[in-house]
Amino acid sequence: MTDAVRPPALRTDRLRAGLKRRYARERRFRMYGLLAIGFAVGFLLLLLGRIVEQGHTAFYT
């Protein structure tokens, strides 16, 4: 047996650790995406609210 061959237990441990990091990055990326969408919707609501607030007098005339 050569030194280049790793025992299977060490290889699976490294794979599990790599998958754990990958899934953590994926969760973080999804959270950033949801936060970005939330901010966009919030600013759109703010914009719409300001338009209605400043233009409501036009509906009375």
PDB file of N, H, CA, C and O in Angstrom:
ATOM      1  N   MET A   1       0.846  -1.174   0.000  1.00  0.00           N
ATOM      2  CA  MET A   1       0.000   0.000   0.000  1.00  0.00           C
ATOM      3  C   MET A   1       0.887   1.230   0.000  1.00  0.00           C
ATOM      4  O   MET A   1       1.908   1.266   0.688  1.00  0.00           O
ATOM      5  N   THR A   2       0.499   2.244  -0.774  1.00  0.00           N
ATOM      6  H   THR A   2      -0.330   2.215  -1.333  1.00  0.00           H
ATOM      7  CA  THR A   2       1.333   3.441  -0.871  1.00  0.00           C
ATOM      8  C   THR A   2       0.872   4.493   0.123  1.00  0.00           C
ATOM      9  O   THR A   2      -0.205   4.387   0.709  1.00  0.00           O
ATOM     10  N   ASP A   3       1.707   5.510   0.301  1.00  0.00           N
ATOM     11  H   ASP A   3       2.582   5.596  -0.175  1.00  0.00           H
ATOM     12  CA  ASP A   3       1.354   6.604   1.211  1.00  0.00           C
ATOM     13  C   ASP A   3       0.322   7.545   0.605  1.00  0.00           C
ATOM     14  O   ASP A   3      -0.325   8.291   1.340  1.00  0.00           O
ATOM     15  N   ALA A   4       0.151   7.532  -0.705  1.00  0.00           N
ATOM     16  H   ALA A   4       0.676   6.925  -1.302  1.00  0.00           H
ATOM     17  CA  ALA A   4      -0.769   8.442  -1.379  1.00  0.00           C
ATOM     18  C   ALA A   4      -2.228   8.057  -1.145  1.00  0.00           C
ATOM     19  O   ALA A   4      -3.122   8.882  -1.331  1.00  0.00           O
ATOM     20  N   VAL A   5      -2.472   6.831  -0.745  1.00  0.00           N
ATOM     21  H   VAL A   5      -1.746   6.160  -0.595  1.00  0.00           H
ATOM     22  CA  VAL A   5      -3.844   6.379  -0.532  1.00  0.00           C
ATOM     23  C   VAL A   5      -4.246   6.712   0.899  1.00  0.00           C
ATOM     24  O   VAL A   5      -3.574   6.334   1.859  1.00  0.00           O
ATOM     25  N   ARG A   6      -5.350   7.424   1.014  1.00  0.00           N
ATOM     26  H   ARG A   6      -5.896   7.731   0.234  1.00  0.00           H
ATOM     27  CA  ARG A   6      -5.845   7.796   2.347  1.00  0.00           C
ATOM     28  C   ARG A   6      -6.833   6.745   2.845  1.00  0.00           C
ATOM     29  O   ARG A   6      -7.508   6.083   2.056  1.00  0.00           O
ATOM     30  N   PRO A   7      -6.902   6.607   4.135  1.00  0.00           N
ATOM     31  CA  PRO A   7      -7.940   5.727   4.675  1.00  0.00           C
ATOM     32  C   PRO A   7      -9.320   6.318   4.371  1.00  0.00           C
ATOM     33  O   PRO A   7      -9.475   7.539   4.367  1.00  0.00           O
ATOM     34  N   PRO A   8     -10.301   5.492   4.123  1.00  0.00           N
ATOM     35  CA  PRO A   8     -11.637   5.985   3.755  1.00  0.00           C
ATOM     36  C   PRO A   8     -12.260   6.880   4.825  1.00  0.00           C
ATOM     37  O   PRO A   8     -13.008   7.797   4.488  1.00  0.00           O
ATOM     38  N   ALA A   9     -11.975   6.641   6.087  1.00  0.00           N
ATOM     39  H   ALA A   9     -11.367   5.896   6.361  1.00  0.00           H
ATOM     40  CA  ALA A   9     -12.583   7.435   7.148  1.00  0.00           C
ATOM     41  C   ALA A   9     -12.138   8.889   7.071  1.00  0.00           C
ATOM     42  O   ALA A   9     -12.947   9.797   7.264  1.00  0.00           O
ATOM     43  N   LEU A  10     -10.862   9.115   6.790  1.00  0.00           N
ATOM     44  H   LEU A  10     -10.205   8.378   6.633  1.00  0.00           H
ATOM     45  CA  LEU A  10     -10.381  10.490   6.692  1.00  0.00           C
ATOM     46  C   LEU A  10     -10.990  11.209   5.488  1.00  0.00           C
ATOM     47  O   LEU A  10     -11.319  12.392   5.566  1.00  0.00           O
ATOM     48  N   ARG A  11     -11.132  10.502   4.403  1.00  0.00           N
ATOM     49  H   ARG A  11     -10.865   9.541   4.340  1.00  0.00           H
ATOM     50  CA  ARG A  11     -11.691  11.110   3.197  1.00  0.00           C
ATOM     51  C   ARG A  11     -13.154  11.487   3.408  1.00  0.00           C
ATOM     52  O   ARG A  11     -13.571  12.574   3.006  1.00  0.00           O
ATOM     53  N   THR A  12     -13.937  10.613   4.028  1.00  0.00           N
ATOM     54  H   THR A  12     -13.598   9.730   4.354  1.00  0.00           H
ATOM     55  CA  THR A  12     -15.350  10.925   4.252  1.00  0.00           C
ATOM     56  C   THR A  12     -15.494  12.066   5.247  1.00  0.00           C
ATOM     57  O   THR A  12     -16.418  12.869   5.124  1.00  0.00           O
ATOM     58  N   ASP A  13     -14.596  12.159   6.237  1.00  0.00           N
ATOM     59  H   ASP A  13     -13.845  11.506   6.336  1.00  0.00           H
ATOM     60  CA  ASP A  13     -14.650  13.274   7.176  1.00  0.00           C
ATOM     61  C   ASP A  13     -14.399  14.595   6.462  1.00  0.00           C
ATOM     62  O   ASP A  13     -15.067  15.593   6.733  1.00  0.00           O
ATOM     63  N   ARG A  14     -13.429  14.596   5.546  1.00  0.00           N
ATOM     64  H   ARG A  14     -12.886  13.786   5.326  1.00  0.00           H
ATOM     65  CA  ARG A  14     -13.146  15.817   4.787  1.00  0.00           C
ATOM     66  C   ARG A  14     -14.315  16.179   3.881  1.00  0.00           C
ATOM     67  O   ARG A  14     -14.648  17.354   3.729  1.00  0.00           O
ATOM     68  N   LEU A  15     -14.938  15.170   3.281  1.00  0.00           N
ATOM     69  H   LEU A  15     -14.668  14.215   3.405  1.00  0.00           H
ATOM     70  CA  LEU A  15     -16.095  15.431   2.417  1.00  0.00           C
ATOM     71  C   LEU A  15     -17.253  16.004   3.218  1.00  0.00           C
ATOM     72  O   LEU A  15     -17.911  16.944   2.772  1.00  0.00           O
ATOM     73  N   ARG A  16     -17.504  15.453   4.383  1.00  0.00           N
ATOM     74  H   ARG A  16     -16.969  14.690   4.746  1.00  0.00           H
ATOM     75  CA  ARG A  16     -18.592  15.965   5.238  1.00  0.00           C
ATOM     76  C   ARG A  16     -18.313  17.391   5.674  1.00  0.00           C
ATOM     77  O   ARG A  16     -19.216  18.227   5.675  1.00  0.00           O
ATOM     78  N   ALA A  17     -17.081  17.677   6.040  1.00  0.00           N
ATOM     79  H   ALA A  17     -16.347  16.998   6.039  1.00  0.00           H
ATOM     80  CA  ALA A  17     -16.728  19.038   6.446  1.00  0.00           C
ATOM     81  C   ALA A  17     -16.896  20.001   5.276  1.00  0.00           C
ATOM     82  O   ALA A  17     -17.374  21.121   5.456  1.00  0.00           O
ATOM     83  N   GLY A  18     -16.509  19.573   4.092  1.00  0.00           N
ATOM     84  H   GLY A  18     -16.121  18.663   3.946  1.00  0.00           H
ATOM     85  CA  GLY A  18     -16.669  20.414   2.906  1.00  0.00           C
ATOM     86  C   GLY A  18     -18.129  20.662   2.584  1.00  0.00           C
ATOM     87  O   GLY A  18     -18.504  21.776   2.219  1.00  0.00           O
ATOM     88  N   LEU A  19     -18.954  19.639   2.716  1.00  0.00           N
ATOM     89  H   LEU A  19     -18.649  18.734   3.013  1.00  0.00           H
ATOM     90  CA  LEU A  19     -20.385  19.804   2.461  1.00  0.00           C
ATOM     91  C   LEU A  19     -21.014  20.729   3.492  1.00  0.00           C
ATOM     92  O   LEU A  19     -21.890  21.530   3.168  1.00  0.00           O
ATOM     93  N   LYS A  20     -20.566  20.614   4.725  1.00  0.00           N
ATOM     94  H   LYS A  20     -19.854  19.963   4.989  1.00  0.00           H
ATOM     95  CA  LYS A  20     -21.099  21.473   5.781  1.00  0.00           C
ATOM     96  C   LYS A  20     -20.802  22.940   5.470  1.00  0.00           C
ATOM     97  O   LYS A  20     -21.670  23.798   5.633  1.00  0.00           O
ATOM     98  N   ARG A  21     -19.579  23.226   5.024  1.00  0.00           N
ATOM     99  H   ARG A  21     -18.875  22.529   4.892  1.00  0.00           H
ATOM    100  CA  ARG A  21     -19.216  24.605   4.655  1.00  0.00           C
ATOM    101  C   ARG A  21     -20.014  25.072   3.440  1.00  0.00           C
ATOM    102  O   ARG A  21     -20.456  26.219   3.375  1.00  0.00           O
ATOM    103  N   ARG A  22     -20.189  24.171   2.487  1.00  0.00           N
ATOM    104  H   ARG A  22     -19.830  23.240   2.540  1.00  0.00           H
ATOM    105  CA  ARG A  22     -20.933  24.522   1.272  1.00  0.00           C
ATOM    106  C   ARG A  22     -22.380  24.848   1.594  1.00  0.00           C
ATOM    107  O   ARG A  22     -22.921  25.831   1.088  1.00  0.00           O
ATOM    108  N   TYR A  23     -23.010  24.039   2.427  1.00  0.00           N
ATOM    109  H   TYR A  23     -22.570  23.240   2.838  1.00  0.00           H
ATOM    110  CA  TYR A  23     -24.401  24.299   2.800  1.00  0.00           C
ATOM    111  C   TYR A  23     -24.526  25.577   3.611  1.00  0.00           C
ATOM    112  O   TYR A  23     -25.516  26.297   3.475  1.00  0.00           O
ATOM    113  N   ALA A  24     -23.542  25.872   4.450  1.00  0.00           N
ATOM    114  H   ALA A  24     -22.738  25.287   4.560  1.00  0.00           H
ATOM    115  CA  ALA A  24     -23.564  27.119   5.215  1.00  0.00           C
ATOM    116  C   ALA A  24     -23.479  28.321   4.276  1.00  0.00           C
ATOM    117  O   ALA A  24     -24.183  29.311   4.473  1.00  0.00           O
ATOM    118  N   ARG A  25     -22.619  28.238   3.254  1.00  0.00           N
ATOM    119  H   ARG A  25     -22.047  27.433   3.095  1.00  0.00           H
ATOM    120  CA  ARG A  25     -22.514  29.330   2.270  1.00  0.00           C
ATOM    121  C   ARG A  25     -23.818  29.478   1.498  1.00  0.00           C
ATOM    122  O   ARG A  25     -24.249  30.594   1.207  1.00  0.00           O
ATOM    123  N   GLU A  26     -24.440  28.362   1.168  1.00  0.00           N
ATOM    124  H   GLU A  26     -24.090  27.456   1.404  1.00  0.00           H
ATOM    125  CA  GLU A  26     -25.695  28.418   0.428  1.00  0.00           C
ATOM    126  C   GLU A  26     -26.792  29.067   1.264  1.00  0.00           C
ATOM    127  O   GLU A  26     -27.558  29.883   0.752  1.00  0.00           O
ATOM    128  N   ARG A  27     -26.874  28.716   2.540  1.00  0.00           N
ATOM    129  H   ARG A  27     -26.251  28.053   2.956  1.00  0.00           H
ATOM    130  CA  ARG A  27     -27.868  29.336   3.425  1.00  0.00           C
ATOM    131  C   ARG A  27     -27.626  30.839   3.546  1.00  0.00           C
ATOM    132  O   ARG A  27     -28.573  31.625   3.520  1.00  0.00           O
ATOM    133  N   ARG A  28     -26.364  31.237   3.677  1.00  0.00           N
ATOM    134  H   ARG A  28     -25.595  30.598   3.697  1.00  0.00           H
ATOM    135  CA  ARG A  28     -26.012  32.651   3.780  1.00  0.00           C
ATOM    136  C   ARG A  28     -26.399  33.391   2.495  1.00  0.00           C
ATOM    137  O   ARG A  28     -26.940  34.495   2.552  1.00  0.00           O
ATOM    138  N   PHE A  29     -26.124  32.789   1.347  1.00  0.00           N
ATOM    139  H   PHE A  29     -25.684  31.892   1.300  1.00  0.00           H
ATOM    140  CA  PHE A  29     -26.459  33.395   0.064  1.00  0.00           C
ATOM    141  C   PHE A  29     -27.969  33.573  -0.075  1.00  0.00           C
ATOM    142  O   PHE A  29     -28.435  34.612  -0.542  1.00  0.00           O
ATOM    143  N   ARG A  30     -28.723  32.563   0.328  1.00  0.00           N
ATOM    144  H   ARG A  30     -28.344  31.719   0.707  1.00  0.00           H
ATOM    145  CA  ARG A  30     -30.183  32.668   0.271  1.00  0.00           C
ATOM    146  C   ARG A  30     -30.685  33.767   1.199  1.00  0.00           C
ATOM    147  O   ARG A  30     -31.596  34.513   0.839  1.00  0.00           O
ATOM    148  N   MET A  31     -30.099  33.871   2.390  1.00  0.00           N
ATOM    149  H   MET A  31     -29.360  33.264   2.682  1.00  0.00           H
ATOM    150  CA  MET A  31     -30.500  34.907   3.334  1.00  0.00           C
ATOM    151  C   MET A  31     -30.221  36.294   2.752  1.00  0.00           C
ATOM    152  O   MET A  31     -31.054  37.192   2.873  1.00  0.00           O
ATOM    153  N   TYR A  32     -29.052  36.476   2.119  1.00  0.00           N
ATOM    154  H   TYR A  32     -28.376  35.746   2.021  1.00  0.00           H
ATOM    155  CA  TYR A  32     -28.738  37.757   1.493  1.00  0.00           C
ATOM    156  C   TYR A  32     -29.749  38.079   0.394  1.00  0.00           C
ATOM    157  O   TYR A  32     -30.175  39.226   0.258  1.00  0.00           O
ATOM    158  N   GLY A  33     -30.128  37.084  -0.378  1.00  0.00           N
ATOM    159  H   GLY A  33     -29.782  36.152  -0.267  1.00  0.00           H
ATOM    160  CA  GLY A  33     -31.115  37.296  -1.434  1.00  0.00           C
ATOM    161  C   GLY A  33     -32.466  37.701  -0.879  1.00  0.00           C
ATOM    162  O   GLY A  33     -33.106  38.617  -1.397  1.00  0.00           O
ATOM    163  N   LEU A  34     -32.901  37.027   0.166  1.00  0.00           N
ATOM    164  H   LEU A  34     -32.382  36.283   0.586  1.00  0.00           H
ATOM    165  CA  LEU A  34     -34.185  37.373   0.780  1.00  0.00           C
ATOM    166  C   LEU A  34     -34.144  38.757   1.401  1.00  0.00           C
ATOM    167  O   LEU A  34     -35.121  39.501   1.317  1.00  0.00           O
ATOM    168  N   LEU A  35     -33.024  39.114   2.026  1.00  0.00           N
ATOM    169  H   LEU A  35     -32.230  38.509   2.094  1.00  0.00           H
ATOM    170  CA  LEU A  35     -32.891  40.462   2.578  1.00  0.00           C
ATOM    171  C   LEU A  35     -32.930  41.516   1.482  1.00  0.00           C
ATOM    172  O   LEU A  35     -33.549  42.565   1.657  1.00  0.00           O
ATOM    173  N   ALA A  36     -32.284  41.257   0.367  1.00  0.00           N
ATOM    174  H   ALA A  36     -31.781  40.405   0.224  1.00  0.00           H
ATOM    175  CA  ALA A  36     -32.295  42.203  -0.750  1.00  0.00           C
ATOM    176  C   ALA A  36     -33.714  42.383  -1.294  1.00  0.00           C
ATOM    177  O   ALA A  36     -34.133  43.502  -1.588  1.00  0.00           O
ATOM    178  N   ILE A  37     -34.439  41.290  -1.423  1.00  0.00           N
ATOM    179  H   ILE A  37     -34.098  40.380  -1.184  1.00  0.00           H
ATOM    180  CA  ILE A  37     -35.827  41.381  -1.893  1.00  0.00           C
ATOM    181  C   ILE A  37     -36.673  42.143  -0.878  1.00  0.00           C
ATOM    182  O   ILE A  37     -37.513  42.959  -1.260  1.00  0.00           O
ATOM    183  N   GLY A  38     -36.460  41.886   0.402  1.00  0.00           N
ATOM    184  H   GLY A  38     -35.778  41.223   0.712  1.00  0.00           H
ATOM    185  CA  GLY A  38     -37.194  42.598   1.452  1.00  0.00           C
ATOM    186  C   GLY A  38     -36.932  44.096   1.410  1.00  0.00           C
ATOM    187  O   GLY A  38     -37.864  44.894   1.519  1.00  0.00           O
ATOM    188  N   PHE A  39     -35.660  44.486   1.253  1.00  0.00           N
ATOM    189  H   PHE A  39     -34.903  43.838   1.165  1.00  0.00           H
ATOM    190  CA  PHE A  39     -35.340  45.907   1.154  1.00  0.00           C
ATOM    191  C   PHE A  39     -35.993  46.533  -0.078  1.00  0.00           C
ATOM    192  O   PHE A  39     -36.516  47.645  -0.007  1.00  0.00           O
ATOM    193  N   ALA A  40     -35.963  45.826  -1.196  1.00  0.00           N
ATOM    194  H   ALA A  40     -35.538  44.923  -1.253  1.00  0.00           H
ATOM    195  CA  ALA A  40     -36.560  46.354  -2.427  1.00  0.00           C
ATOM    196  C   ALA A  40     -38.063  46.555  -2.259  1.00  0.00           C
ATOM    197  O   ALA A  40     -38.595  47.592  -2.656  1.00  0.00           O
ATOM    198  N   VAL A  41     -38.744  45.588  -1.684  1.00  0.00           N
ATOM    199  H   VAL A  41     -38.312  44.746  -1.361  1.00  0.00           H
ATOM    200  CA  VAL A  41     -40.187  45.705  -1.468  1.00  0.00           C
ATOM    201  C   VAL A  41     -40.467  46.841  -0.480  1.00  0.00           C
ATOM    202  O   VAL A  41     -41.415  47.605  -0.662  1.00  0.00           O
ATOM    203  N   GLY A  42     -39.648  46.948   0.557  1.00  0.00           N
ATOM    204  H   GLY A  42     -38.878  46.327   0.705  1.00  0.00           H
ATOM    205  CA  GLY A  42     -39.827  48.028   1.530  1.00  0.00           C
ATOM    206  C   GLY A  42     -39.683  49.401   0.899  1.00  0.00           C
ATOM    207  O   GLY A  42     -40.486  50.293   1.171  1.00  0.00           O
ATOM    208  N   PHE A  43     -38.672  49.584   0.061  1.00  0.00           N
ATOM    209  H   PHE A  43     -38.020  48.860  -0.160  1.00  0.00           H
ATOM    210  CA  PHE A  43     -38.493  50.873  -0.597  1.00  0.00           C
ATOM    211  C   PHE A  43     -39.595  51.149  -1.617  1.00  0.00           C
ATOM    212  O   PHE A  43     -39.998  52.299  -1.790  1.00  0.00           O
ATOM    213  N   LEU A  44     -40.084  50.122  -2.285  1.00  0.00           N
ATOM    214  H   LEU A  44     -39.757  49.188  -2.144  1.00  0.00           H
ATOM    215  CA  LEU A  44     -41.210  50.326  -3.201  1.00  0.00           C
ATOM    216  C   LEU A  44     -42.464  50.752  -2.444  1.00  0.00           C
ATOM    217  O   LEU A  44     -43.200  51.624  -2.904  1.00  0.00           O
ATOM    218  N   LEU A  45     -42.707  50.148  -1.299  1.00  0.00           N
ATOM    219  H   LEU A  45     -42.109  49.439  -0.925  1.00  0.00           H
ATOM    220  CA  LEU A  45     -43.859  50.550  -0.478  1.00  0.00           C
ATOM    221  C   LEU A  45     -43.689  51.975   0.033  1.00  0.00           C
ATOM    222  O   LEU A  45     -44.652  52.741   0.070  1.00  0.00           O
ATOM    223  N   LEU A  46     -42.478  52.332   0.425  1.00  0.00           N
ATOM    224  H   LEU A  46     -41.696  51.710   0.395  1.00  0.00           H
ATOM    225  CA  LEU A  46     -42.204  53.690   0.876  1.00  0.00           C
ATOM    226  C   LEU A  46     -42.454  54.686  -0.263  1.00  0.00           C
ATOM    227  O   LEU A  46     -43.071  55.730  -0.052  1.00  0.00           O
ATOM    228  N   LEU A  47     -41.980  54.365  -1.453  1.00  0.00           N
ATOM    229  H   LEU A  47     -41.479  53.517  -1.624  1.00  0.00           H
ATOM    230  CA  LEU A  47     -42.192  55.229  -2.605  1.00  0.00           C
ATOM    231  C   LEU A  47     -43.672  55.380  -2.918  1.00  0.00           C
ATOM    232  O   LEU A  47     -44.151  56.491  -3.140  1.00  0.00           O
ATOM    233  N   LEU A  48     -44.386  54.285  -2.935  1.00  0.00           N
ATOM    234  H   LEU A  48     -43.996  53.382  -2.755  1.00  0.00           H
ATOM    235  CA  LEU A  48     -45.821  54.326  -3.206  1.00  0.00           C
ATOM    236  C   LEU A  48     -46.548  55.123  -2.126  1.00  0.00           C
ATOM    237  O   LEU A  48     -47.453  55.899  -2.431  1.00  0.00           O
ATOM    238  N   GLY A  49     -46.161  54.937  -0.884  1.00  0.00           N
ATOM    239  H   GLY A  49     -45.426  54.306  -0.637  1.00  0.00           H
ATOM    240  CA  GLY A  49     -46.775  55.693   0.211  1.00  0.00           C
ATOM    241  C   GLY A  49     -46.544  57.186   0.077  1.00  0.00           C
ATOM    242  O   GLY A  49     -47.455  57.980   0.312  1.00  0.00           O
ATOM    243  N   ARG A  50     -45.331  57.577  -0.300  1.00  0.00           N
ATOM    244  H   ARG A  50     -44.591  56.932  -0.491  1.00  0.00           H
ATOM    245  CA  ARG A  50     -45.028  58.999  -0.481  1.00  0.00           C
ATOM    246  C   ARG A  50     -45.835  59.578  -1.647  1.00  0.00           C
ATOM    247  O   ARG A  50     -46.308  60.711  -1.565  1.00  0.00           O
ATOM    248  N   ILE A  51     -45.995  58.820  -2.718  1.00  0.00           N
ATOM    249  H   ILE A  51     -45.611  57.899  -2.784  1.00  0.00           H
ATOM    250  CA  ILE A  51     -46.779  59.299  -3.862  1.00  0.00           C
ATOM    251  C   ILE A  51     -48.227  59.511  -3.441  1.00  0.00           C
ATOM    252  O   ILE A  51     -48.826  60.533  -3.776  1.00  0.00           O
ATOM    253  N   VAL A  52     -48.785  58.569  -2.719  1.00  0.00           N
ATOM    254  H   VAL A  52     -48.298  57.739  -2.446  1.00  0.00           H
ATOM    255  CA  VAL A  52     -50.172  58.690  -2.264  1.00  0.00           C
ATOM    256  C   VAL A  52     -50.290  59.841  -1.267  1.00  0.00           C
ATOM    257  O   VAL A  52     -51.247  60.614  -1.322  1.00  0.00           O
ATOM    258  N   GLU A  53     -49.333  59.958  -0.367  1.00  0.00           N
ATOM    259  H   GLU A  53     -48.556  59.330  -0.322  1.00  0.00           H
ATOM    260  CA  GLU A  53     -49.382  61.021   0.648  1.00  0.00           C
ATOM    261  C   GLU A  53     -49.331  62.412   0.010  1.00  0.00           C
ATOM    262  O   GLU A  53     -50.067  63.311   0.416  1.00  0.00           O
ATOM    263  N   GLN A  54     -48.476  62.583  -0.970  1.00  0.00           N
ATOM    264  H   GLN A  54     -47.877  61.853  -1.300  1.00  0.00           H
ATOM    265  CA  GLN A  54     -48.339  63.900  -1.588  1.00  0.00           C
ATOM    266  C   GLN A  54     -49.401  64.162  -2.649  1.00  0.00           C
ATOM    267  O   GLN A  54     -49.638  65.322  -2.988  1.00  0.00           O
ATOM    268  N   GLY A  55     -50.034  63.155  -3.174  1.00  0.00           N
ATOM    269  H   GLY A  55     -49.841  62.213  -2.898  1.00  0.00           H
ATOM    270  CA  GLY A  55     -50.994  63.345  -4.249  1.00  0.00           C
ATOM    271  C   GLY A  55     -52.438  63.164  -3.837  1.00  0.00           C
ATOM    272  O   GLY A  55     -53.328  63.258  -4.682  1.00  0.00           O
ATOM    273  N   HIS A  56     -52.701  62.906  -2.561  1.00  0.00           N
ATOM    274  H   HIS A  56     -51.977  62.830  -1.875  1.00  0.00           H
ATOM    275  CA  HIS A  56     -54.085  62.646  -2.157  1.00  0.00           C
ATOM    276  C   HIS A  56     -54.968  63.874  -2.306  1.00  0.00           C
ATOM    277  O   HIS A  56     -56.182  63.729  -2.449  1.00  0.00           O
ATOM    278  N   THR A  57     -54.404  65.080  -2.279  1.00  0.00           N
ATOM    279  H   THR A  57     -53.418  65.198  -2.163  1.00  0.00           H
ATOM    280  CA  THR A  57     -55.226  66.288  -2.451  1.00  0.00           C
ATOM    281  C   THR A  57     -55.787  66.378  -3.861  1.00  0.00           C
ATOM    282  O   THR A  57     -56.829  67.003  -4.058  1.00  0.00           O
ATOM    283  N   ALA A  58     -55.139  65.780  -4.843  1.00  0.00           N
ATOM    284  H   ALA A  58     -54.293  65.272  -4.684  1.00  0.00           H
ATOM    285  CA  ALA A  58     -55.638  65.816  -6.215  1.00  0.00           C
ATOM    286  C   ALA A  58     -56.922  65.007  -6.334  1.00  0.00           C
ATOM    287  O   ALA A  58     -57.725  65.276  -7.226  1.00  0.00           O
ATOM    288  N   PHE A  59     -57.137  64.047  -5.482  1.00  0.00           N
ATOM    289  H   PHE A  59     -56.484  63.828  -4.757  1.00  0.00           H
ATOM    290  CA  PHE A  59     -58.365  63.258  -5.541  1.00  0.00           C
ATOM    291  C   PHE A  59     -59.562  64.036  -5.003  1.00  0.00           C
ATOM    292  O   PHE A  59     -60.703  63.738  -5.355  1.00  0.00           O
ATOM    293  N   TYR A  60     -59.311  65.033  -4.151  1.00  0.00           N
ATOM    294  H   TYR A  60     -58.385  65.275  -3.864  1.00  0.00           H
ATOM    295  CA  TYR A  60     -60.404  65.818  -3.574  1.00  0.00           C
ATOM    296  C   TYR A  60     -60.932  66.856  -4.567  1.00  0.00           C
ATOM    297  O   TYR A  60     -62.100  67.238  -4.501  1.00  0.00           O
ATOM    298  N   THR A  61     -60.092  67.304  -5.470  1.00  0.00           N
ATOM    299  H   THR A  61     -59.143  66.994  -5.524  1.00  0.00           H
ATOM    300  CA  THR A  61     -60.521  68.368  -6.392  1.00  0.00           C
ATOM    301  C   THR A  61     -61.242  67.815  -7.607  1.00  0.00           C
ATOM    302  O   THR A  61     -61.665  68.578  -8.475  1.00  0.00           O
TER     303      THR A  61
END
